[in-house]
């Protein structure tokens, strides 16, 4: 069982490892989310827990990003024409 500190600095949990994995998959927790394992006084980033490290590896599926917008060059005024 684990507790996490949310963005609002409030504690959430206790939750099971499985539920916390779901929160990671849903984007409710990330590698920098601070957590405390039951029976420990130490709070540390989820990425520091061996049981969650693979969830944040570069081979993990990245979040869905919207398509990139096409950038158009800025037209500079003709200085000689001024």
C-alpha positions in Angstrom: 0.0 0.0 0.0 1.1 3.5 -0.8 0.2 7.1 -0.1 1.0 9.9 -2.6 1.1 13.7 -2.4 -0.9 15.3 -5.1 -0.2 18.5 -7.0 -2.3 20.2 -4.3 0.1 18.8 -1.6 -2.7 16.7 -0.1 -2.1 13.1 0.8 -4.1 10.4 -1.2 -4.4 6.8 -0.3 -3.6 4.3 0.9 -3.8 2.6 -2.5 -2.5 -0.7 -3.7 0.4 -1.0 -6.2 -2.1 -2.0 -8.9 -4.3 1.0 -8.3 -1.3 3.3 -8.3 -0.2 1.7 -11.6 -3.7 2.7 -13.0 -3.2 6.2 -11.7 0.1 6.4 -13.6 -1.5 5.0 -16.8 -4.3 7.6 -16.4 -1.8 10.5 -15.9 -3.0 11.1 -12.4 0.6 10.3 -11.1 3.9 10.7 -12.8 7.6 10.1 -12.2 7.9 13.1 -10.0 4.9 12.3 -7.8 6.1 11.9 -4.3 5.0 8.6 -2.6 5.4 6.8 0.7 5.3 3.0 1.0 3.4 1.6 3.9 5.7 1.0 6.8 8.2 3.6 5.7 8.7 7.2 6.9 10.5 8.2 3.7 8.7 10.1 0.9 10.3 9.8 -2.5 9.5 10.2 -6.2 7.6 7.3 -7.8 10.5 6.8 -10.3 12.8 5.9 -7.3 10.6 2.9 -6.5 12.0 -0.2 -8.4 8.4 -1.5 -8.7 7.4 1.6 -10.7 10.6 2.5 -12.5 9.6 0.6 -15.7 6.5 2.7 -15.9 8.6 5.7 -16.6 11.3 4.3 -18.8 11.8 5.6 -22.3 10.3 2.5 -23.7 7.0 3.2 -21.9 4.3 4.5 -24.2 4.4 8.3 -24.3 1.2 10.2 -23.6 -0.9 11.0 -26.7 0.1 14.5 -28.0 -2.0 16.6 -30.3 -0.6 16.9 -33.9 2.0 19.6 -34.3 0.9 22.8 -35.9 2.6 23.9 -39.1 4.8 26.9 -38.5 4.9 29.6 -41.2 7.9 31.9 -41.6 7.4 35.5 -40.6 7.7 37.8 -43.6 10.1 40.7 -42.9 9.2 44.0 -44.4 11.5 45.3 -47.2 13.6 47.9 -45.5 14.5 49.7 -48.8 10.9 50.1 -49.6 10.3 52.1 -46.4 
